[in-house]
Amino acid sequence: MDSSTGHGYSAFSTFLSEIFRQRAERECDPRDVTDQDCTTHGWSIITSAATHSQLAGVLAGFLFTGIVFLFTRSGRDHTQTIALFTATFFVLAIDSYEYSVIAGNKPAEGRFEEQCPFIWSQMMPAAGSLGVGGVALTCGVTWLLADHASTSPHVPFSPHRWRFWRTPPPPSSPLPTRPDHTLSKLGGLVVAAMVAGTILLLIATTLDYFESVYGHRSGILFALTLVVGISFVISGVTLTFRRTYKWVRNSTLGHPKLLSWATYVTILYGLLSLVYTGIVTLIGVDVAGGPGNVVVSISFVLGLLGPGFLIGVLLAGSVPSSD
């Protein structure tokens, strides 16, 4: 019994030692296990970039058609919606080009561990631009739904519904009317879902980016990414639901001040992403070694911090409401 126990303990100790030895070897140079497609966790940013480029191009074409359609409509003023659609078209067109640049990359043999982090640095603003474009497109559609609700025939409603402590009006008295907010509620729900889903995807992309650059997920960077991303998720969902509830309750459609800010900041973000992608393309070819702290910091700003603020604050604060 003692002999078998001793052999079992020895085998288990050897097994654990082998596991820790392999882990230590991976942590010594964790970036040396890669390929020409810069695969991370079984997913290649270079292989998938072509599909993302096509998606951004299709969305940009859809927006161009929508802009032309709004210009041909007579009646109500759609200036705010056209402006937001124009900024979104601009960002998605640039994003399609950024993804095509990523798809055309081919790291040099023997320099995968140096050039793949630079390609991931190109991926960060491209992913952020696609997220901003998708949410901005959804906000523009929500404005069209709200405009349709405000101009459609009003429906009767009971102001005492769900207020059990008040005496309901007599059956003979006519009920007041208001716009049918079915589409408005749907639009607010879709925007909230897009805000949350997009920022969560940007969080995952940022974590993979840090792992590609440093070879492992640092606890500090992991916590920083989660805190920043989840904060923008909470902000965006809260703003969207509050503004949608205010519009449904008051039934008077206004023009939020943040909509103009969101439009111009979206254009600025697209320009900065384009310039940064070009700079990183040159740096990744001429500089030996992985990206420095400056490149990583700017990638973090353009990949999560910037689009997170634009999505979770400006765009979420631009959904239809009564102000």
Residue pairs with C-beta under 8 A, 6 or more apart in sequence:
26 33
27 215
27 216
29 113
29 215
30 214
30 215
30 216
31 113
31 116
31 117
31 212
31 215
31 290
32 113
34 40
34 112
34 113
34 116
35 112
36 46
36 106
36 107
36 109
36 112
37 44
37 45
37 46
37 47
38 44
38 45
38 46
38 105
38 107
38 112
38 116
38 119
38 120
38 212
40 120
40 208
40 211
40 212
41 208
45 102
45 119
45 120
45 123
46 102
46 103
46 105
46 106
46 119
49 99
49 100
49 102
49 103
49 123
49 126
50 99
50 100
50 103
52 99
52 126
52 130
53 95
53 96
53 97
53 99
53 100
53 103
54 96
55 130
56 92
56 93
56 95
56 96
56 99
56 129
56 130
56 133
57 92
57 93
57 96
59 92
59 133
59 134
59 137
60 89
60 92
60 93
60 96
60 133
62 137
63 85
63 88
63 89
63 92
63 137
63 140
64 89
66 85
66 140
67 82
67 85
67 86
67 89
70 78
70 81
70 82
70 85
71 82
76 147
76 151
78 147
80 143
80 255
80 259
80 260
81 140
81 143
81 144
81 147
83 260
83 263
84 136
84 139
84 140
84 143
84 259
84 262
84 263
84 266
84 318
85 137
85 140
86 263
87 136
87 262
87 263
87 264
87 266
87 267
87 270
88 132
88 133
88 136
88 137
88 140
88 266
90 266
90 267
90 270
91 129
91 132
91 133
91 136
91 266
91 267
91 269
91 270
92 129
92 130
92 133
92 137
94 129
94 270
94 271
94 273
94 274
95 126
95 129
95 130
95 133
95 270
95 273
97 274
98 122
98 125
98 126
98 129
98 273
98 274
98 277
99 126
99 130
101 122
101 277
101 281
102 119
102 122
102 123
102 126
105 115
105 119
105 122
107 115
107 116
107 119
108 115
113 290
114 288
114 289
114 290
115 284
116 212
117 212
117 213
117 290
117 291
118 280
118 283
118 284
118 290
118 291
118 295
119 284
120 208
120 209
120 212
120 213
120 299
121 209
121 213
121 280
121 284
121 291
121 295
121 296
121 299
122 277
122 280
122 281
122 284
123 205
123 209
123 303
124 205
124 206
124 209
124 299
124 300
124 302
124 303
124 304
125 272
125 273
125 276
125 277
125 299
125 302
125 303
126 273
126 277
127 201
127 202
127 205
127 303
128 202
128 269
128 273
128 302
128 303
128 304
128 306
128 307
129 269
129 270
129 273
129 307
131 198
131 199
131 201
131 202
131 307
131 311
132 266
132 269
132 307
132 310
132 311
132 315
134 194
134 198
135 191
135 194
135 195
135 198
135 311
135 315
136 262
136 266
136 315
138 190
138 191
138 194
139 191
139 262
139 315
139 318
139 319
141 187
141 190
142 184
142 187
142 188
142 190
142 191
142 319
142 320
143 319
143 320
145 183
145 184
145 186
145 187
145 320
146 183
146 184
146 187
146 247
146 253
146 320
147 253
148 183
149 179
149 180
149 181
149 182
149 183
149 184
150 179
150 251
150 253
152 179
152 180
153 180
154 177
154 178
154 179
154 180
155 177
155 178
155 179
155 180
156 174
156 175
156 176
156 177
157 175
157 176
157 177
157 178
158 168
158 169
158 175
159 176
160 166
160 167
160 168
160 169
169 175
178 251
179 251
181 247
181 248
181 251
184 244
184 247
184 248
184 320
185 244
185 248
187 244
187 319
187 320
188 240
188 241
188 243
188 244
188 319
188 320
189 244
191 240
191 244
191 315
191 316
191 319
192 236
192 237
192 240
192 241
195 233
195 236
195 237
195 240
195 311
195 312
195 315
195 316
196 233
196 236
196 237
198 311
199 229
199 232
199 233
199 236
199 308
199 311
199 312
200 229
200 233
202 229
202 303
202 304
202 307
202 308
203 225
203 226
203 229
203 230
203 304
205 303
205 304
206 225
206 229
206 300
206 303
206 304
207 217
207 221
207 222
207 225
209 299
209 300
209 303
210 217
210 218
210 221
210 222
210 225
210 296
211 217
213 290
213 291
213 296
214 221
225 304
228 304
228 305
228 308
229 304
229 308
231 312
232 308
232 309
232 311
232 312
232 313
233 312
235 312
235 313
235 316
236 311
236 312
236 313
236 315
236 316
237 316
239 312
239 313
239 316
239 317
239 319
240 316
240 319
243 256
243 316
243 317
243 319
243 320
243 321
244 319
244 320
244 321
246 321
246 322
246 323
247 253
247 320
247 321
247 322
249 322
250 322
251 322
252 322
253 320
253 321
253 322
254 321
254 322
254 323
255 323
256 317
256 318
256 319
256 321
256 323
258 313
258 314
258 317
258 318
259 318
261 314
262 310
262 314
262 315
262 317
262 318
265 310
265 314
266 310
269 302
269 306
269 307
269 310
272 302
272 306
273 302
276 298
276 302
280 291
280 295
280 299
283 291
283 295
284 291
291 299
